[in-house]
Every structure is written in C-alpha cells, then in structure tokens.
Amino acid sequence: MIGGSEHGVRRPVRRPGTPWLLAAGAAAATCWFWLTDPTDPTARSLLPCPFRAITGLDCPGCGATRATWSLVHGRPLDALDYNVLWCIGVGLGIWAWVQMVRGRWPDPRHPFRRRWFAPVGLAVALAFAVVRNLPWAPWSGLAS
C-alpha cells in the first residue's frame, strides 16, 4: 500500500525520481554559473542583494552567487572567502542528495528530518549574519 499503513505501521511514500530532478536542476544551475561571471563588477547579470542595498550590511546569503561560481570553476578557497556558510551548506546538500539516492532520506532519524534541524539552521544563519558584520578582525574577514 503506497503511503498507507500496513499492520499499523506508517511507511513514507518513496519518490525515486526526486533526487534525479534535483540533480537536473543542479546541472542546469551549474551550466548557468559556467557561462555567467558574477565576480565581474561590469557584468551586471544579477540584481543586487536587497538587504545589503537597504542596510549596507551582509545578509547570510551575500556572496553565495560568487561562491557558487567559484566552486563551479574549481576555486574552493575563493568560494570560502565569498561565503563560508554557503560552502558548508553546499557540502551538506550534496551529502543529503547522496542519502536520497541511497534510499536513506525517508528515515525519520535522518538529521535533516529532525524537528530541531530548521530552527538550528536558522539560528546558525542569523549568528553568521551578525558575526560577519562585526568590524574587527578576525570576524571582518567573513564579510563578502
């Protein structure tokens, strides 16, 4: 029985195509990042960050586009310099994708499916936003 209960045990619905749809989306994004250079200040291919435009401060995502471009072009140290939190998130996303392919994603014990994951992730992002805007070393090095 799909998604139903069998002998009182609730089983998650398996969606075997989901990881491959995500992979196709990532491949399309990679192609876009291969052809577009957000590190070139004269390119103007993207809109500026609205939070940064209004406040002058870096949000948790500032530098993520340039970091992704650097990762696609094999420059991991440049990517870390643009946005270290994004690079960690990309690594976690790849790990989660591998877990999906291996069929372990539906497991309720998976860390990304725990009740605490979203609030902790939000708290980390907010802390990163505060710390990267501090004006003194070593925290000023986290600015994008």
FENPE-V825809 format. One record per backbone hydrogen bond with DSSP energy under -1.0 kcal/mol. CO is the residue of the C=O (numbers start at 1). NH is the residue of the N-H. Records with the same first field share a line. If there is no record, write none. Layout:
CO = NH, NH
This chain:
4 = 11
6 = 9
9 = 6
15 = 18
17 = 21
18 = 22
19 = 23
20 = 24
21 = 25
22 = 26
23 = 27
24 = 28
25 = 29
26 = 30
27 = 31
28 = 32
29 = 33
30 = 34
31 = 35
32 = 36
37 = 40
40 = 43
49 = 53
50 = 54
51 = 55
52 = 56
59 = 62
61 = 64
63 = 67
64 = 68
65 = 69
66 = 70
67 = 71
68 = 72
69 = 73
70 = 75
71 = 74
75 = 79
76 = 80
77 = 81
78 = 82
79 = 83
83 = 87
84 = 88
85 = 89
86 = 90
87 = 91
88 = 92
89 = 93
90 = 94
91 = 95
92 = 96
93 = 97
94 = 98
95 = 99
96 = 100
97 = 101
98 = 102
99 = 104
100 = 103
107 = 110
110 = 113
111 = 114
114 = 117
116 = 120
117 = 121
118 = 122
119 = 123
120 = 124
121 = 125
122 = 126
123 = 127
124 = 128
125 = 129
126 = 130
127 = 131
128 = 132
131 = 134
136 = 140
138 = 141
139 = 142
140 = 143
